[in-house]
Amino acid sequence: MHKGRAEAYELITTVAGQVDALATNVDVVIAPPFPFLEMAVEHTRGTRLIIAAQNCHEADQGAYTGEVSVTMLESLGIGACIVGHSERRQYFGETDAVVGKKIMALLKQGITPIYCCGEVRAEREAGKHFEVVGRQMREALGALDPAALVGLVVAYEPVWAIGTGLTATAAQAQEMHAFIRKELRALAGDIAGAVPILYGGSCKPDNAESLFSNGDVNGGLIGGASLVAEQFVELVRIAGRVKA
């Protein structure tokens, strides 16, 4: 929840103008707040940028004042949507059961769900991080047709590393991403190998190469660094180089 319309326009058009010519081997997604989605779609048309929403409601329509449906997003030309973000869980009480319904609704409309999962600091320190993430995966994704999981992106968020300046080490990231891959394999078999798993937790240009170099870390879900065009473009450049 950052920036007004003029600032958002400047950020979106700057990023679009720079990333389109580089790192053609990576997908580049930006997720502006709801009021700026239509502008983002209009001003990135014809570029490689995919526009994502930050959230959605699971119902097609109804008396849900203030909410935005997947069908509304589809009508705007939105290509992806973040669901289950740690801030949605923390501040708005979203459960994995609800997030699972959102994922189903998105897949039905052909929009890529970016499913966020991860543990808080107390859970990591108690050694429960695998238990927590495994439960999140099963409860949100367990009801899906296994074949549908190929349309999914998973983002691992170590909640203790979001906005805190802390970052999971490259080894910690790879360990959890490999665990997530194993959970996906249990749910969907060999399809798991085709599901991108992103790292989201204070990923910046100075640590991105070590994170992205891991085999099961397929990219990043970028927070603070995405608000500065130069930093975000550099992250795209790093991803393109590392994953070449």
Secondary structure, DSSP 4 states (H G I P E B T S, - for coil): ----HHHHHHHHHHHHHHHTTS-TTS--EE---GGGHHHHHHHHTTSSPEEEES--BSSSSSS-TT--BHHHHHHHT--EEEES-HHHHHHH---HHHHHHHHHHHHHTTPEEEEEE---HHHHHTT-HHHHHHHHHHHHHTTS-GGGGGG-EEEE--GGGSSSS----HHHHHHHHHHHHHHHHHHHGGGGGGS-EEE-SS--TTTHHHHHTSTT--EE--SGGGGSHHHHHHHHHHHHHHT-
